[in-house]
Amino acid sequence: SFFLAVNAQVIVPGRCPKPSVQKNFDAARYLGTWYEIKKLPHTFQKGECSTATYSLKSPGVVGVLNKELLADGSINSISGSAVSQSPSEPAKLLVSFFDNSPPAPYWVLSTDYHSYSLVYSCTDLGVLHVEFAWVMSRQPTLLEDTVEELYNSLSSIGVSVDKMITTNQDEAYCSAMHQ
């Protein structure tokens, strides 16, 4: 999709990898708010203090609300919905934000539901692929050991973890988000 290609900053030769995802993924336990800790850079998220909040919209449909604090102090939010791609692999979701844009893959590679989540998205563009990755936490911080483990998972499928950037979740800086 042209939209994804324009917004992506990590475009890689070859086809998307086929990583294993979280077994027996339970969307109900995944609901609630997650803080973004690390991400592969992309242009459609420009802010800091980013959070993603998931809610149950209807059976099998998860509501997604992404919020971030922009440099001018305003809060940017975007909402969409996520549905599982197949009952046999519930951790492979498709997320739609705009009516006219194609849904994007949102794969939960691993989560313990109460502290961390590792999310990966990849779209094939012929001989290239576009990839996104996020390390999320239930808290504004995440143990360095956990980040390291999640980085190892990403490295094992060929993601350049050295390109990952840290999201500012500083409490004082982000206080406007939580009012």
N, C-alpha and C positions, 0 to 999 in steps of 0.2 A: 504494500500500500504506500502511496506517495506520502501520505500524512506521516506515517511512521518513519519513512526514510528521511524526510526533511528534519524531523525532530530528534533523530538519533545522533549521538556522537560516537557511539561505539559500533562500528560496522566492520565485520570480520569476514575474511575469505572462507569459502566452504559452506557446508550446510549446518543447520542447527544441530547441536549435540542432543542426545536422547538420555538425559539424566534420569535416575530413579527418583521418585517423589515420595512424600510422606505416606507410609502405609496406613490404611484404615483411617484416613483423614476425617476428622469430625468437625464439620463447619460450625456446629453449635458451640463447641468449646473454643473456637477461634474468634468468635464474636467479641466486640468491645474495641478498645483503643490500643493501637500499637504506635510506638515512636520509631521514626526512622533514625538509624544509627549510622549506616554507611550506604552508599549507592554508587552504581556506575553513573557517570554524569550524562545528563540529557537536558535538552533546552526547554522542555515544557514544564519543568520544575525549577524555578529560579530562587525560591525562598529558602528559609531556614526553619528550624523548629517544626519540621514536617511531621504530621501524624496521619494515620489512616484509621478510621473507625468503621467497623463492620456491624451490620444489624440484619435481622431476618426480615425481609420484605414480604415474602410469601413462601410457601413450601418450595424448597429448592432454589430460591432466589435470594442472594445476599446483597443488601444495600451497601454501597461503598461511599464514604465521605472522606476525601483527602483535603487536609488544610495545611497551609504554610504561611509564615510571616514574611511579608515582602520588606525590602529595604526601606520603603517609605512609611513603615509602621502599620500598613493595612494588612488585613487577613484575606488571603486568596483561598477560595474553596471550590471544589469541583465534586459533583456527585455522580454516581453511576451504579451499575449493578453487575453482579458476577453470578454465573451459573456454571455448574460442573459440566465438563465436556463429555464425560462418560461415567455411568454408575460404577464401573469397575475401577476407575481411578478418580475418586472424588477430589483428590488434591490438585488435579489439573482443571483450573477454572478458566473461563473466558470472561474478560471484563470489558464492558462497553461504557464509554463516557459520553459520546456524542451520537446522535441519531444517524448521522451520515458517515460516521467513520466505522471501519470494520472493528469487531471486537479483538482485543489483544489477549494473548495467552498470559495467564498468571498462575504459575506453578509453585506450590508450596513444597520445596525440596525437603525441608525438615522443620519441625516445630515441637516444642514441649508444651505449647499452649499457654504456659504461665510465665515464661521468661523470654524466650527467643523464637524468632521465625526467620527462615531463609527463603526468599522468594526469587524466582527466576522467570524471565520472559524472553522468548526468542522467536523471531519471525524470519522465515526464509525469503530472500529476494533473489531467486535464481542462484548465481554462483557466489553470492554474498549472504551473510545474515546479520540481522540487527539484534543486539542483545541488551537487556536491562537486568540488573540484579539489585536486590535490597536486603540488608540485614536490619531486622526490626526487633524491638524490645518492648516489653510491657512497661518498662521504666525509661526515663530519659537517658539512662546509661546502661551499658552492658559489659559484663566481665571480659577483660582482654583475652582470657583463655578461651571463652566461648567464641569471640570474634575470630580468633586464630583457627579454631576448629571449623567454623563456617567458611572461612577463607580457603581452608584445605579442601573442603567439599567443592567449592567453586573452581579452584585450580584443577581439580581432578577431571572436570569436564571442559577444561580449556579456557576458562574465563581469566582475563588478565586482572588479578586482584590488585595489582599495583596501580591500576587506573581508578580504583574505588576512592570516593571522597567521603569525608566525615561531615555529617550534618550537625550544625550547631544546635545543641539542645540545652544550652546554658540556662539555668532557671531564671536568673534575673533578665537576661536578654529575651527569653521566650514568655515572660509573664503575661504579655498582652494576649497571647493565644489562649490563656486559661481563665480569662475573666468572664 
